[in-house]
Amino acid sequence: MFTRIGRFTVRRRRLVLALSLLFLLGAAAVGSRVFASLSEGGFDDPGSESYQARQFLEEKLGAGDPEIVLVVDALSGGVDDPAVAAAAGQLTTALAAEEHVGRVVSYW
C-alpha cells in the first residue's frame, strides 16, 4: 500500500504539490476566521474549593495572586513554639526589608 502511494506521489509530484498548496491555503482561510471565536479564559469551576478560596481572598482580604510563596517547616517542635515563632518573625522582617518585595504576609 505504501509502495503504491509512494509511486503515485513520485509520478504525479506536481499534482500532489498543487493539491497540497490548495489545501494549505484553504486551511489558512478557514483557520483565520476561528480566532474571533476563541476565548481567553473562563475555565474556572465556581464549585471547586480552590476557586471559592481565591474569591474569598480577593473579595474579603483584597489579596491577588501571590508571586512567591515560602513554606517554612519547624525542624523541632510545633509552629507555635516560641523559638520557631521568633525565627519566623526574623525571616518575615528580613524579607520585608528586601528592596523589591512589595508585601510580606506571615502566619506569625
MDAnalysis code that builds the backbone (N, CA, C; Angstrom):
import MDAnalysis as mda
import numpy as np

u = mda.Universe.empty(324, n_residues=108, atom_resindex=np.repeat(np.arange(108), 3), trajectory=True)
u.add_TopologyAttr("name", ["N", "CA", "C"] * 108)
u.add_TopologyAttr("resid", np.arange(1, 109))
u.add_TopologyAttr("resname", ["MET", "PHE", "THR", "ARG", "ILE", "GLY", "ARG", "PHE", "THR", "VAL", "ARG", "ARG", "ARG", "ARG", "LEU", "VAL", "LEU", "ALA", "LEU", "SER", "LEU", "LEU", "PHE", "LEU", "LEU", "GLY", "ALA", "ALA", "ALA", "VAL", "GLY", "SER", "ARG", "VAL", "PHE", "ALA", "SER", "LEU", "SER", "GLU", "GLY", "GLY", "PHE", "ASP", "ASP", "PRO", "GLY", "SER", "GLU", "SER", "TYR", "GLN", "ALA", "ARG", "GLN", "PHE", "LEU", "GLU", "GLU", "LYS", "LEU", "GLY", "ALA", "GLY", "ASP", "PRO", "GLU", "ILE", "VAL", "LEU", "VAL", "VAL", "ASP", "ALA", "LEU", "SER", "GLY", "GLY", "VAL", "ASP", "ASP", "PRO", "ALA", "VAL", "ALA", "ALA", "ALA", "ALA", "GLY", "GLN", "LEU", "THR", "THR", "ALA", "LEU", "ALA", "ALA", "GLU", "GLU", "HIS", "VAL", "GLY", "ARG", "VAL", "VAL", "SER", "TYR", "TRP"])
u.atoms.positions = np.array([
    [0.822, -1.195, 0.000],
    [0.000, 0.000, 0.000],
    [0.864, 1.257, 0.000],
    [1.856, 1.308, 0.897],
    [2.707, 2.486, 0.952],
    [3.560, 2.609, -0.314],
    [3.871, 1.457, -0.907],
    [4.634, 1.480, -2.160],
    [3.820, 2.163, -3.248],
    [2.541, 1.826, -3.330],
    [1.668, 2.451, -4.336],
    [1.521, 3.956, -4.097],
    [1.359, 4.328, -2.828],
    [1.239, 5.760, -2.514],
    [2.532, 6.483, -2.887],
    [3.667, 5.881, -2.599],
    [4.947, 6.490, -2.944],
    [5.121, 6.640, -4.437],
    [4.788, 5.596, -5.181],
    [4.904, 5.671, -6.644],
    [3.971, 6.723, -7.230],
    [2.725, 6.771, -6.710],
    [1.779, 7.788, -7.193],
    [2.309, 9.194, -6.906],
    [2.859, 9.385, -5.712],
    [3.362, 10.704, -5.329],
    [4.537, 11.116, -6.213],
    [5.420, 10.175, -6.531],
    [6.577, 10.494, -7.376],
    [6.134, 10.757, -8.811],
    [5.234, 9.940, -9.337],
    [4.775, 10.127, -10.714],
    [3.961, 11.405, -10.899],
    [3.182, 11.739, -9.918],
    [2.298, 12.909, -10.027],
    [2.716, 13.989, -9.028],
    [4.023, 14.259, -8.947],
    [4.544, 15.178, -7.925],
    [3.983, 16.581, -8.079],
    [3.798, 17.062, -9.293],
    [3.251, 18.424, -9.477],
    [1.794, 18.496, -9.020],
    [1.020, 17.478, -9.324],
    [-0.370, 17.438, -8.881],
    [-0.443, 17.372, -7.360],
    [0.394, 16.530, -6.749],
    [0.404, 16.402, -5.286],
    [0.828, 17.718, -4.652],
    [1.836, 18.391, -5.213],
    [2.283, 19.678, -4.684],
    [1.192, 20.735, -4.832],
    [0.531, 20.781, -5.968],
    [-0.536, 21.762, -6.183],
    [-1.704, 21.523, -5.233],
    [-2.099, 20.268, -5.066],
    [-3.198, 19.965, -4.153],
    [-2.813, 20.277, -2.704],
    [-1.560, 20.038, -2.350],
    [-1.098, 20.366, -1.002],
    [-1.146, 21.865, -0.761],
    [-0.710, 22.648, -1.730],
    [-0.767, 24.107, -1.592],
    [-2.207, 24.615, -1.515],
    [-3.094, 24.029, -2.314],
    [-4.512, 24.419, -2.245],
    [-5.096, 24.093, -0.880],
    [-4.757, 22.926, -0.354],
    [-5.232, 22.549, 0.976],
    [-4.693, 23.510, 2.026],
    [-3.425, 23.866, 1.931],
    [-2.814, 24.789, 2.882],
    [-3.497, 26.153, 2.840],
    [-3.746, 26.673, 1.650],
    [-4.419, 27.971, 1.526],
    [-5.849, 27.903, 2.052],
    [-6.554, 26.804, 1.763],
    [-7.918, 26.645, 2.281],
    [-7.943, 26.548, 3.799],
    [-7.013, 25.797, 4.363],
    [-6.950, 25.673, 5.820],
    [-6.609, 27.008, 6.464],
    [-5.715, 27.787, 5.854],
    [-5.370, 29.101, 6.393],
    [-6.572, 30.044, 6.335],
    [-7.341, 29.987, 5.261],
    [-8.520, 30.844, 5.136],
    [-9.581, 30.495, 6.177],
    [-9.822, 29.218, 6.368],
    [-10.814, 28.789, 7.356],
    [-10.305, 29.060, 8.767],
    [-9.042, 28.777, 9.016],
    [-8.470, 28.946, 10.345],
    [-8.353, 30.398, 10.775],
    [-8.177, 31.311, 9.828],
    [-8.038, 32.723, 10.203],
    [-9.333, 33.293, 10.771],
    [-10.469, 32.716, 10.395],
    [-11.751, 33.204, 10.919],
    [-12.064, 32.640, 12.306],
    [-11.324, 31.648, 12.740],
    [-11.595, 30.980, 14.012],
    [-11.116, 31.821, 15.199],
    [-10.097, 32.655, 15.019],
    [-9.512, 33.396, 16.129],
    [-10.541, 34.260, 16.859],
    [-11.487, 34.813, 16.165],
    [-12.503, 35.650, 16.807],
    [-13.419, 34.828, 17.712],
    [-13.547, 33.546, 17.441],
    [-14.434, 32.695, 18.229],
    [-13.772, 32.109, 19.471],
    [-12.455, 32.174, 19.545],
    [-11.750, 31.586, 20.682],
    [-11.806, 32.519, 21.878],
    [-11.938, 31.942, 23.059],
    [-11.975, 32.752, 24.273],
    [-10.636, 32.656, 24.991],
    [-10.365, 33.648, 25.817],
    [-9.094, 33.696, 26.526],
    [-9.166, 33.101, 27.923],
    [-10.299, 32.771, 28.380],
    [-10.383, 32.253, 29.739],
    [-11.790, 31.788, 30.041],
    [-12.137, 31.861, 31.323],
    [-13.457, 31.439, 31.726],
    [-13.542, 29.963, 32.007],
    [-12.418, 29.360, 32.330],
    [-12.404, 27.928, 32.543],
    [-12.367, 27.577, 34.023],
    [-12.700, 28.512, 34.895],
    [-12.738, 28.238, 36.324],
    [-14.031, 27.526, 36.675],
    [-13.935, 26.602, 37.590],
    [-15.109, 25.887, 38.069],
    [-15.576, 26.561, 39.357],
    [-16.671, 27.331, 39.317],
    [-17.135, 28.037, 40.514],
    [-17.476, 27.117, 41.679],
    [-17.652, 25.847, 41.444],
    [-17.963, 24.924, 42.517],
    [-16.737, 24.336, 43.197],
    [-15.555, 24.594, 42.657],
    [-14.347, 23.997, 43.243],
    [-13.894, 24.787, 44.469],
    [-13.217, 24.098, 45.375],
    [-12.743, 24.737, 46.600],
    [-11.675, 25.782, 46.306],
    [-10.803, 25.511, 45.334],
    [-9.740, 26.462, 45.027],
    [-10.315, 27.759, 44.466],
    [-11.358, 27.674, 43.644],
    [-11.991, 28.867, 43.110],
    [-12.661, 29.675, 44.226],
    [-13.356, 28.987, 45.109],
    [-14.031, 29.677, 46.216],
    [-13.022, 30.313, 47.162],
    [-11.889, 29.636, 47.405],
    [-10.851, 30.205, 48.268],
    [-10.251, 31.458, 47.624],
    [-10.003, 31.407, 46.330],
    [-9.448, 32.575, 45.639],
    [-10.441, 33.740, 45.671],
    [-11.717, 33.458, 45.468],
    [-12.731, 34.515, 45.533],
    [-12.767, 35.136, 46.922],
    [-12.699, 34.311, 47.957],
    [-12.703, 34.819, 49.326],
    [-11.502, 35.712, 49.562],
    [-10.324, 35.254, 49.149],
    [-9.104, 36.050, 49.345],
    [-9.174, 37.381, 48.612],
    [-9.719, 37.386, 47.412],
    [-9.807, 38.620, 46.635],
    [-10.861, 39.570, 47.196],
    [-12.047, 39.044, 47.512],
    [-13.154, 39.900, 47.935],
    [-13.030, 40.365, 49.384],
    [-12.698, 39.452, 50.274],
    [-12.687, 39.778, 51.703],
    [-11.356, 40.357, 52.183],
    [-10.260, 39.860, 51.608],
    [-8.957, 40.284, 52.102],
    [-8.197, 41.184, 51.124],
    [-8.724, 41.349, 49.925],
    [-8.062, 42.197, 48.945],
    [-6.767, 41.619, 48.410],
    [-6.610, 40.326, 48.521],
    [-5.374, 39.683, 48.076],
    [-5.497, 39.267, 46.621],
    [-4.423, 39.460, 45.867],
    [-4.367, 38.983, 44.494],
    [-3.607, 37.672, 44.446],
    [-3.231, 37.279, 43.266],
    [-2.458, 36.055, 43.120],
    [-1.048, 36.279, 43.645],
    [-0.557, 35.409, 44.505],
    [0.805, 35.584, 45.032],
    [1.825, 35.257, 43.957],
    [2.949, 35.941, 44.028],
    [4.016, 35.648, 43.085],
    [4.979, 34.614, 43.657],
    [5.236, 34.671, 44.962],
    [6.119, 33.699, 45.602],
    [5.495, 33.302, 46.937],
    [5.520, 32.025, 47.219],
    [5.038, 31.523, 48.500],
    [6.171, 30.723, 49.123],
    [6.527, 31.066, 50.341],
    [7.547, 30.319, 51.074],
    [6.855, 29.486, 52.146],
    [7.222, 28.237, 52.225],
    [6.703, 27.355, 53.262],
    [7.861, 27.049, 54.200],
    [7.703, 27.403, 55.468],
    [8.740, 27.196, 56.465],
    [8.293, 26.057, 57.365],
    [9.188, 25.116, 57.580],
    [8.881, 23.945, 58.389],
    [9.763, 23.964, 59.639],
    [9.168, 23.726, 60.786],
    [9.930, 23.677, 62.039],
    [10.661, 22.348, 62.122],
    [11.966, 22.412, 62.368],
    [12.747, 21.179, 62.488],
    [12.415, 20.422, 63.765],
    [12.121, 21.191, 64.816],
    [11.718, 20.554, 66.070],
    [10.639, 21.406, 66.704],
    [9.701, 20.759, 67.364],
    [8.608, 21.488, 67.994],
    [7.528, 21.832, 66.989],
    [6.532, 22.559, 67.479],
    [5.413, 22.959, 66.638],
    [5.585, 24.370, 66.117],
    [4.681, 24.784, 65.274],
    [4.779, 26.115, 64.687],
    [4.523, 27.216, 65.709],
    [3.893, 26.884, 66.832],
    [3.600, 27.892, 67.849],
    [4.628, 27.938, 68.974],
    [5.696, 27.136, 68.881],
    [6.754, 27.210, 69.887],
    [7.434, 28.580, 69.816],
    [7.806, 29.149, 70.961],
    [8.420, 30.484, 70.965],
    [9.672, 30.588, 70.097],
    [10.525, 29.560, 70.079],
    [11.746, 29.619, 69.268],
    [11.421, 29.634, 67.778],
    [10.451, 28.831, 67.376],
    [10.045, 28.782, 65.968],
    [9.385, 30.100, 65.577],
    [8.516, 30.629, 66.425],
    [7.850, 31.894, 66.139],
    [8.865, 33.036, 66.037],
    [9.901, 33.025, 66.896],
    [10.924, 34.073, 66.840],
    [11.718, 33.989, 65.541],
    [12.105, 32.786, 65.134],
    [12.847, 32.611, 63.885],
    [12.004, 33.016, 62.679],
    [10.735, 32.653, 62.719],
    [9.846, 33.030, 61.618],
    [9.640, 34.541, 61.579],
    [9.547, 35.174, 62.732],
    [9.428, 36.632, 62.776],
    [10.654, 37.310, 62.195],
    [11.830, 36.768, 62.486],
    [13.061, 37.321, 61.911],
    [13.082, 37.160, 60.395],
    [12.639, 36.015, 59.912],
    [12.580, 35.784, 58.467],
    [11.601, 36.748, 57.808],
    [10.458, 36.945, 58.435],
    [9.460, 37.868, 57.898],
    [10.011, 39.283, 57.834],
    [10.674, 39.720, 58.883],
    [11.262, 41.063, 58.911],
    [12.342, 41.206, 57.844],
    [13.178, 40.180, 57.697],
    [14.245, 40.229, 56.696],
    [13.678, 40.290, 55.279],
    [12.636, 39.517, 55.015],
    [12.025, 39.548, 53.685],
    [11.359, 40.882, 53.402],
    [10.697, 41.460, 54.403],
    [10.032, 42.752, 54.216],
    [11.040, 43.863, 53.959],
    [12.278, 43.709, 54.439],
    [13.306, 44.728, 54.259],
    [13.954, 44.656, 52.879],
    [13.704, 43.598, 52.127],
    [14.300, 43.479, 50.795],
    [13.754, 44.564, 49.872],
    [14.574, 44.995, 48.938],
    [14.245, 46.150, 48.094],
    [13.035, 45.926, 47.184],
    [12.950, 44.791, 46.534],
    [11.898, 44.569, 45.540],
    [10.710, 43.775, 46.072],
    [10.600, 43.650, 47.372],
    [9.468, 42.931, 47.979],
    [8.387, 43.949, 48.289],
    [7.202, 43.739, 47.708],
    [6.116, 44.687, 47.917],
    [5.362, 44.475, 49.207],
    [5.147, 43.220, 49.568],
    [4.363, 42.929, 50.762],
    [4.717, 41.548, 51.271],
    [4.789, 41.421, 52.573],
    [5.056, 40.131, 53.205],
    [3.916, 39.840, 54.165],
    [3.325, 38.671, 54.018],
    [2.260, 38.234, 54.910],
    [2.741, 36.966, 55.586],
    [2.579, 36.903, 56.889],
    [3.082, 35.755, 57.620],
    [2.028, 35.241, 58.598],
    [2.090, 33.964, 58.865],
    [1.243, 33.359, 59.900],
    [1.591, 33.914, 61.276],
    [2.877, 34.179, 61.481],
    [3.339, 34.610, 62.798],
    [3.204, 36.102, 62.927],
])
